[in-house]
Amino acid sequence: MIEKLLRNGSSEVEMNIVCTDFSLLENINGMLSHNGVIGVRDGEGKIHYIIDGRGDRQRASHTVTSLMPSPGRTQHEDFYDICAKSVFHQFNLNFAHIGTIILYDSIRRTIFNGDEIPINMKTVYLQAAEHLPLTFTQVERDVRYAIKKSELSGCGSRSAYRTLVAAIRRRINSGGEE
């Protein structure tokens, strides 16, 4: 059927889910609408993704790209990326903001190194400023702006950082299913 749609020039692709429980179907639809993606593990342990492209094709495209494995990376790193990006999308952190990328990289280092959450964000800002062509003030401003534009807008920077680290660790420990 997809082959026929593509030959006819139509770009519309349809997905059907069959179940006898209407509340289950509503839950699946709600998760797709909220997160934009659902991962389903098959009997061999492979994860298959269902991506919601109904409202925002650009977000769907970014989701597909972010879920693709990167060459030269380990399965562990790819799994972390999937879990972390899922959490970042859950809190509506936009990767178009440099502050989101700074948070993502800093949290990645914290989790991979097994470090404790920093006592204050000054440490995070200084480390980021060393790795990027930005000043401490620019890094701080960019991180605060990214947080302000997300679902974590009521939190301070450190609280948002703690929330993200905890959510990513939970997602990783649950095998990516949360």
PyMOL commands that set and color helices and strands:
alter all, ss='L'
color gray80, all
select helices_A, chain A and resi 2-7+22-35+57-67+75-90+98-113+121-131+136-148+157-173
alter helices_A, ss='H'
color red, helices_A
select strands_A, chain A and resi 37-41+47-51
alter strands_A, ss='S'
color yellow, strands_A
deselect
rebuild
show_as cartoon
